Amino acid sequence: MSHYSGPLLTRALGEALIAARDAGRTEWSGSLDLERSTGSISLSADHWQFQSQRYPYPSRLKDRTIYYWDGEDFSSVSTFSQSLIKLVPTEWGAPTFEIDGIKMLPTSKESPFEDARRKVALIEPRGKVVLDTCGGLGYFAACCLEAGVERIHSFEKNADVLWLRTLNAWSPDPEAPSSGGRLQLTHADVSEAIAQIGDASMDAALHDPPRFGIAGELYSQVFYDHLARVLRRGGRLFHYTGSPNKLTSDRDVPREVARRLEKAGFKAELALDGVLAIKR
Protein backbone atom coordinates (compact mmCIF):
# COMPACT_ATOMS: atom_id res chain seq x y z
CA MET A 1 0.00 0.00 0.00
CA SER A 2 1.28 3.45 -0.88
CA HIS A 3 1.99 5.87 1.94
CA TYR A 4 -0.14 8.96 2.55
CA SER A 5 1.67 12.27 2.09
CA GLY A 6 -1.05 14.77 3.00
CA PRO A 7 -1.54 16.70 6.25
CA LEU A 8 -2.07 14.99 9.59
CA LEU A 9 -4.08 16.99 12.11
CA THR A 10 -4.80 16.83 15.81
CA ARG A 11 -7.31 18.91 17.73
CA ALA A 12 -4.54 21.28 18.90
CA LEU A 13 -3.31 21.78 15.34
CA GLY A 14 -6.80 22.43 14.02
CA GLU A 15 -7.39 25.02 16.71
CA ALA A 16 -4.02 26.67 15.95
CA LEU A 17 -4.89 27.04 12.28
CA ILE A 18 -8.26 28.59 13.07
CA ALA A 19 -6.74 30.92 15.67
CA ALA A 20 -4.12 32.10 13.16
CA ARG A 21 -6.81 32.81 10.57
CA ASP A 22 -9.00 34.64 13.08
CA ALA A 23 -6.02 36.76 14.07
CA GLY A 24 -5.77 37.96 10.47
CA ARG A 25 -2.59 36.06 9.62
CA THR A 26 -1.97 34.86 6.07
CA GLU A 27 0.71 32.35 6.97
CA TRP A 28 1.16 29.70 9.67
CA SER A 29 4.31 27.78 10.53
CA GLY A 30 4.35 24.38 12.19
CA SER A 31 4.27 20.65 11.55
CA LEU A 32 1.62 18.77 9.61
CA ASP A 33 3.38 15.41 9.81
CA LEU A 34 3.46 14.78 13.58
CA GLU A 35 6.70 16.71 14.15
CA ARG A 36 8.72 14.93 11.49
CA SER A 37 9.25 18.29 9.79
CA THR A 38 8.08 21.88 9.96
CA GLY A 39 7.07 24.37 7.29
CA SER A 40 4.78 27.23 6.38
CA ILE A 41 1.31 27.13 4.88
CA SER A 42 -0.79 29.94 3.46
CA LEU A 43 -4.09 30.93 5.05
CA SER A 44 -7.17 32.59 3.63
CA ALA A 45 -10.63 33.20 5.01
CA ASP A 46 -12.24 29.95 3.87
CA HIS A 47 -9.33 27.55 3.25
CA TRP A 48 -5.64 26.88 3.84
CA GLN A 49 -3.12 25.50 1.37
CA PHE A 50 -0.57 22.70 1.84
CA GLN A 51 1.57 21.21 -0.94
CA SER A 52 -0.44 23.08 -3.59
CA GLN A 53 -3.76 21.65 -2.37
CA ARG A 54 -6.54 23.57 -0.66
CA TYR A 55 -8.18 22.26 2.51
CA PRO A 56 -11.14 23.50 4.56
CA TYR A 57 -10.65 24.47 8.17
CA PRO A 58 -11.45 21.43 10.32
CA SER A 59 -14.27 21.33 12.81
CA ARG A 60 -15.25 19.06 15.69
CA LEU A 61 -11.86 17.41 16.10
CA LYS A 62 -11.52 15.14 19.14
CA ASP A 63 -8.72 14.77 21.67
CA ARG A 64 -6.39 11.77 21.43
CA THR A 65 -7.15 11.42 17.74
CA ILE A 66 -5.17 11.95 14.53
CA TYR A 67 -6.94 12.97 11.32
CA TYR A 68 -6.02 12.57 7.65
CA TRP A 69 -7.62 13.96 4.47
CA ASP A 70 -9.71 11.20 2.87
CA GLY A 71 -10.42 13.22 -0.28
CA GLU A 72 -13.59 14.81 1.04
CA ASP A 73 -13.06 15.55 4.73
CA PHE A 74 -10.71 15.00 7.65
CA SER A 75 -11.27 11.48 8.98
CA SER A 76 -9.82 9.87 12.07
CA VAL A 77 -6.98 7.41 11.62
CA SER A 78 -8.98 4.55 13.09
CA THR A 79 -10.75 1.46 11.85
CA PHE A 80 -12.93 -1.28 13.21
CA SER A 81 -13.05 -4.82 11.92
CA GLN A 82 -12.68 -7.28 14.79
CA SER A 83 -11.22 -4.61 17.10
CA LEU A 84 -11.12 -0.82 17.26
CA ILE A 85 -7.63 0.17 16.17
CA LYS A 86 -6.53 3.81 16.11
CA LEU A 87 -3.44 5.96 15.87
CA VAL A 88 -3.05 8.11 18.99
CA PRO A 89 -0.97 11.30 19.25
CA THR A 90 1.70 11.74 21.93
CA GLU A 91 3.55 14.73 23.28
CA TRP A 92 6.68 13.39 21.57
CA GLY A 93 5.41 13.63 17.99
CA ALA A 94 5.71 9.93 17.14
CA PRO A 95 2.28 8.40 17.83
CA THR A 96 1.36 5.20 19.56
CA PHE A 97 -1.62 3.02 18.64
CA GLU A 98 -4.42 1.40 20.58
CA ILE A 99 -6.38 -1.80 20.12
CA ASP A 100 -9.74 -1.65 21.90
CA GLY A 101 -8.39 1.16 24.09
CA ILE A 102 -5.23 -0.69 25.12
CA LYS A 103 -2.08 1.30 24.39
CA MET A 104 0.40 -0.83 22.47
CA LEU A 105 3.58 1.22 22.88
CA PRO A 106 5.13 2.88 25.96
CA THR A 107 4.83 6.67 25.94
CA SER A 108 4.82 7.82 29.58
CA LYS A 109 8.53 8.71 29.84
CA GLU A 110 9.79 9.13 26.29
CA SER A 111 8.85 8.94 22.64
CA PRO A 112 7.93 5.43 21.48
CA PHE A 113 10.42 6.00 18.67
CA GLU A 114 13.23 6.74 21.15
CA ASP A 115 12.18 3.69 23.15
CA ALA A 116 12.53 1.59 19.99
CA ARG A 117 15.92 3.13 19.23
CA ARG A 118 17.33 2.05 22.62
CA LYS A 119 16.08 -1.51 22.15
CA VAL A 120 17.35 -1.77 18.59
CA ALA A 121 20.81 -0.67 19.75
CA LEU A 122 21.02 -3.85 21.86
CA ILE A 123 21.13 -6.06 18.76
CA GLU A 124 23.74 -3.87 16.97
CA PRO A 125 22.02 -3.96 13.56
CA ARG A 126 24.63 -2.27 11.37
CA GLY A 127 25.48 -4.47 8.40
CA LYS A 128 23.23 -7.29 9.60
CA VAL A 129 20.23 -9.19 8.30
CA VAL A 130 17.52 -8.74 10.94
CA LEU A 131 14.23 -10.51 11.64
CA ASP A 132 11.46 -8.25 13.00
CA THR A 133 8.74 -10.65 14.13
CA CYS A 134 5.84 -8.31 15.00
CA GLY A 135 6.27 -5.13 12.99
CA GLY A 136 3.53 -2.95 14.52
CA LEU A 137 4.00 0.66 13.44
CA GLY A 138 7.48 -0.16 12.18
CA TYR A 139 9.55 1.75 14.72
CA PHE A 140 12.00 -1.14 15.18
CA ALA A 141 12.39 -1.32 11.40
CA ALA A 142 12.86 2.45 11.09
CA CYS A 143 15.56 2.45 13.75
CA CYS A 144 17.32 -0.49 12.08
CA LEU A 145 17.33 1.39 8.76
CA GLU A 146 18.67 4.46 10.52
CA ALA A 147 21.43 2.37 12.13
CA GLY A 148 22.65 0.91 8.84
CA VAL A 149 21.04 -2.52 8.71
CA GLU A 150 21.80 -4.54 5.59
CA ARG A 151 18.26 -5.95 5.36
CA ILE A 152 15.31 -6.26 7.71
CA HIS A 153 12.53 -8.81 7.25
CA SER A 154 9.44 -7.58 9.09
CA PHE A 155 6.16 -9.44 9.64
CA GLU A 156 2.80 -8.02 10.70
CA LYS A 157 -0.30 -10.14 11.13
CA ASN A 158 -2.95 -7.41 11.44
CA ALA A 159 -4.07 -5.78 8.18
CA ASP A 160 -5.51 -2.80 10.09
CA VAL A 161 -2.13 -2.10 11.68
CA LEU A 162 -0.55 -2.20 8.22
CA TRP A 163 -3.13 0.42 7.15
CA LEU A 164 -2.17 2.63 10.11
CA ARG A 165 1.44 2.43 8.95
CA THR A 166 0.53 3.93 5.57
CA LEU A 167 -0.88 7.00 7.35
CA ASN A 168 1.77 7.43 10.05
CA ALA A 169 4.60 9.75 9.06
CA TRP A 170 6.93 7.93 11.47
CA SER A 171 6.37 4.48 9.95
CA PRO A 172 8.96 3.51 7.32
CA ASP A 173 7.80 3.03 3.75
CA PRO A 174 9.43 -0.03 2.14
CA GLU A 175 9.14 1.69 -1.24
CA ALA A 176 10.71 5.00 -0.19
CA PRO A 177 14.21 5.86 -1.48
CA SER A 178 15.34 6.24 2.12
CA SER A 179 14.62 2.54 2.71
CA GLY A 180 16.90 1.63 -0.18
CA GLY A 181 15.14 -1.69 -0.74
CA ARG A 182 16.37 -2.90 2.64
CA LEU A 183 12.95 -3.32 4.28
CA GLN A 184 10.80 -6.31 3.39
CA LEU A 185 7.37 -6.03 5.01
CA THR A 186 5.16 -9.12 4.89
CA HIS A 187 1.52 -9.43 5.91
CA ALA A 188 1.68 -12.77 7.71
CA ASP A 189 1.50 -14.48 11.09
CA VAL A 190 5.13 -14.95 12.06
CA SER A 191 4.25 -17.91 14.30
CA GLU A 192 3.49 -19.75 11.05
CA ALA A 193 5.80 -17.96 8.60
CA ILE A 194 8.94 -18.57 10.67
CA ALA A 195 8.88 -22.24 9.65
CA GLN A 196 9.74 -21.10 6.10
CA ILE A 197 12.79 -19.05 7.14
CA GLY A 198 16.10 -20.79 6.50
CA ASP A 199 18.38 -22.13 9.21
CA ALA A 200 21.02 -19.63 10.42
CA SER A 201 19.83 -17.09 7.83
CA MET A 202 19.41 -14.18 10.26
CA ASP A 203 22.11 -12.25 12.09
CA ALA A 204 19.80 -10.77 14.74
CA ALA A 205 16.14 -10.57 15.73
CA LEU A 206 13.64 -8.26 17.41
CA HIS A 207 10.58 -9.83 19.03
CA ASP A 208 7.85 -7.49 20.30
CA PRO A 209 4.76 -9.69 20.64
CA PRO A 210 1.38 -8.73 22.04
CA ARG A 211 0.93 -9.67 25.68
CA PHE A 212 0.92 -13.35 26.60
CA GLY A 213 -2.85 -13.55 27.08
CA ILE A 214 -3.43 -12.48 23.46
CA ALA A 215 -0.61 -14.28 21.63
CA GLY A 216 0.64 -17.11 23.81
CA GLU A 217 2.01 -18.93 20.76
CA LEU A 218 4.68 -16.23 20.42
CA TYR A 219 5.97 -17.10 23.91
CA SER A 220 5.97 -20.84 23.33
CA GLN A 221 8.95 -23.17 23.41
CA VAL A 222 8.16 -24.13 19.82
CA PHE A 223 8.50 -20.53 18.65
CA TYR A 224 11.67 -19.94 20.66
CA ASP A 225 13.18 -23.08 19.14
CA HIS A 226 12.46 -21.59 15.71
CA LEU A 227 14.11 -18.31 16.70
CA ALA A 228 17.20 -20.23 17.73
CA ARG A 229 17.13 -22.17 14.47
CA VAL A 230 16.97 -19.13 12.17
CA LEU A 231 19.66 -17.17 14.03
CA ARG A 232 23.32 -17.82 13.38
CA ARG A 233 25.69 -18.59 16.25
CA GLY A 234 26.33 -15.38 18.20
CA GLY A 235 23.16 -13.77 16.85
CA ARG A 236 21.51 -11.30 19.21
CA LEU A 237 17.80 -11.24 20.08
CA PHE A 238 15.86 -8.62 22.00
CA HIS A 239 12.51 -9.91 23.29
CA TYR A 240 10.13 -7.30 24.69
CA THR A 241 8.12 -8.59 27.63
CA GLY A 242 7.06 -5.46 29.48
CA SER A 243 7.07 -5.46 33.25
CA PRO A 244 3.90 -7.16 34.45
CA ASN A 245 3.32 -6.93 38.20
CA LYS A 246 4.19 -10.28 39.82
CA LEU A 247 1.99 -9.45 42.81
CA THR A 248 -1.13 -9.16 40.66
CA SER A 249 -0.31 -11.65 37.90
CA ASP A 250 1.47 -14.23 40.08
CA ARG A 251 3.95 -14.66 37.22
CA ASP A 252 7.41 -13.39 36.39
CA VAL A 253 7.08 -13.26 32.62
CA PRO A 254 10.59 -11.90 31.86
CA ARG A 255 12.25 -14.71 33.81
CA GLU A 256 9.91 -17.31 32.31
CA VAL A 257 10.91 -16.06 28.86
CA ALA A 258 14.60 -16.11 29.76
CA ARG A 259 14.34 -19.74 30.94
CA ARG A 260 12.62 -20.84 27.72
CA LEU A 261 15.18 -19.02 25.60
CA GLU A 262 17.98 -20.72 27.53
CA LYS A 263 16.34 -24.07 26.81
CA ALA A 264 16.18 -23.15 23.10
CA GLY A 265 19.92 -22.55 22.98
CA PHE A 266 20.40 -18.92 23.98
CA LYS A 267 22.32 -17.23 26.74
CA ALA A 268 19.70 -14.84 28.17
CA GLU A 269 19.64 -11.92 30.58
CA LEU A 270 17.09 -9.30 31.56
CA ALA A 271 17.61 -5.98 29.73
CA LEU A 272 15.50 -2.81 29.65
CA ASP A 273 11.88 -4.03 29.71
CA GLY A 274 12.61 -7.40 28.18
CA VAL A 275 15.25 -10.06 27.60
CA LEU A 276 18.48 -9.86 25.62
CA ALA A 277 19.61 -13.26 24.35
CA ILE A 278 22.61 -14.46 22.37
CA LYS A 279 22.53 -17.66 20.33
CA ARG A 280 25.08 -20.16 21.62
N, C-alpha and C positions, 0 to 999 in steps of 0.2 A: 504494500500500500504506500502511495506517495505521501510525503509529509506536508502538512499544512504550513503555509508561510504567511498567513494573515495575522491580524492583531489578536492578542489574547488580553481579555479584560477581567478585572475584579471589580467589586463594588467600589473600593477606594479609588481605583483608576477612573471609573465612570464618573464618579463625583468630582474628581479633579478636572476632568475635561469640561464638565458642565460649569464648574466654578470659574475656570479660565475664560470660557465664552461669556459668562454673565459679567465678568469683570472687564469686558471689552477687549480682551487680548485676541490677536490674530495668529498667535503661534504658541504652542505648548511643547515643552521638552520633557522627556521621560522615557520609560521603557514600556514597550508593548509586546515584549516577549519574555515576561517573567524575570526581568533583570539580567538577561543574557547580553543585552546591548541597550544603548540609549540613543535617542535621536530627537528630531523636531518634526512636528506635524503642523499643518496649517488649519486654522479654525475659521468657520464662518457662522452665520446666525443659525442655519438649519442643518449643517453637516460639518464633518471634519474629514481631512484627506490624509491617507497613509499609503505609501507606495503607489501613487497615482490613482488610487481608488477612493471614492467617496463613501462615507459611512454615516448613518444617522446617529444622533446622540442616544446612548442607551438609557433605558428606564427600567425600574423595578429589578435591579440587580440584587442578588442575595449575598449575605456573608458566606465565607468558607466555600466559595464557588468560583470556578474559572469559566469564562465564556469565550466562544469562538464565533466567527461569522460563518453561518451555514449557507450563505447566498441570498438569504432574505431577511434574516434577523440574527441577533446575538443569542446563541443557544448554550446551555450549560454543557461542559465537558463531562457528561455522565450518561450512563446507559443501563438499562435493566433487561436482562434475559432471565437467568436463573437467580442472579443476585444484583443488587444495586451497586454499581461500580462508578466511582467519580474521582476526578482529579481535584485535589484540594490545595489551595495556596498556603504558603508558609511565609514567615517573616524573612526567610533566607533567600527568597527568589525561587529556588528549585522546589517544585511542589512534591507532595506525597500523594498517595491515593488511598481510598477506602473501599472496602468491600462490606456491604451491609453495615456501614458505620464503624467498622473496625479499621483503625489506621494501620497501614501495612509497612510504613517506614518510620524510623525514629526521627523526631524533629524537635524534641524539647530543649536540647542543649546546643545543637548545631545543625547546619544544613544537611539534609539527607545525602546530598552530593558529596559533601566533605566527609561524612560518615563512611560512604562507599570508598572514597579515596584512601582513607586510613586502612580499611580492610584489604583493599586491592594491593596496597604496598606490602602486605605480609607475604604475598605469593610471588613478589618480584617479577612482574610480567614482561619486562623488556626482552624482546627477542624470542618470546616463548609462544607455543601454541596452547591456548587456554580453553578449558571447558567451563561454560557458564550455565549451570543446570536449570535455574529458574530465573529467567531474564527480568521479569517485572518491568519497571519503567526503563531499564537499560543503564542504570547508573554504574553498575560494575563494568559493563561493557565500555561505556564512555571513558571511565577512568583507566581501563586497560589500553584503549586506543591512545589516550593522552600520554600514557607511560611508555609507549613504544612497543606494544605487543606485536608479534608477527602475525598471528591470526587468533580470532576468538570465535568459538562455536557456541552460540547462545540458543537456548530452548525456552519457549514459553507456551504453556498449555492453554491459557485462557484467551480466546479471540477478542474479548472485550478489552483486556489489558493491552493487547497489541494495537487495538484502535486508539486507546489513550496515548500510546507512544507516538502515533502519527500526529497528535495535536500538541504534544508537550515539547516545548523548545529545548528542554534539557535532555531529551531522549535522543540517542544517536540514530542517524539515518543510515542504514547499510549502503544506500545508493549515493550518499553524499561524497563529494571529492575528498572531504576531510577524513572519511573512513578508509579511503584508499583500497577498497575491496577486501579489507581485513576482517570485517564483521559479517559472519554468516548467522542470520536469525531464522530459526525454524519454528513453525507452529506445530508443536508436538509435546506429548507427555514424556518427559525425560525418563521416568521410571520404566517406560517401555522402550524408548528410543536408544537408551544407553547400551542395550544388548547388541546394537548394530555398530557401535563404535569399536574400532580396532584395538587390540591389546597394545599397551605401552605407546599409544599414539598421541597422548597429551602430556605436555610438560608441567601443567599446573591446573588447578580447578577451583572454582568458587561455587559454593552450595548455600543458597539462601532460600530454603523451603518455607512454605506456610507452616503454621504451628502444628505440632504433632497430632492434635485432635482432628485436624482437617486433612492432613496428608501423611499419615503414619507410614505409608510405603516408602517415603523418602527418608525415613529414619531407620529402615529395616536393615538387618544384617545382609540380606540379599543385595540391596542397593549399595551398601558400603563395600561389599565384595566386588561389585562392578566398578566402583570408583577406583579401588586398588588395582583392578585389572587394566583399566584404560590409562592409568598414570604410569609413567616410566619410573624407574628407581630414582629416588631423590626428589621426586615431584612433590610440590607443596600444595596443600588443600586448606582453604579456610571454609569452615562450616559455621554459618550463623545459627545460633540457638536461642538468642535472647537470654533474659535472666528471670525465668519464672520463679515465683516465691515458693521455696520448699515447704514453708509452714502451711501454705494454703493448698498446694498441689500435692504434697507428700512425695515429690519426686525431685531428683537433681538431674534435670535433663542434660546439661552440659557434661556432667561426669558419665552419665549413661552413654552419651554419644561418644565420648573419648574411649570408653571401654570397648564399644563395638568397633570403632575404627582401629584400635589396637589389635583386636581379634582378626580384622580384615587384612592386617599387614602394615599398619602405619605406626609411627611413633607420634603420640598425640599429647598436646598440652592445652590448657585453657588459655585463651588470648582474646582481649577485648570482650565482646559479648558473644563469644563462640569458642570454637576449638580450632587450633592450628595443628595440622598433621602433616608428616613427611613420610612418603612411601619408603619402606625399608627395601 
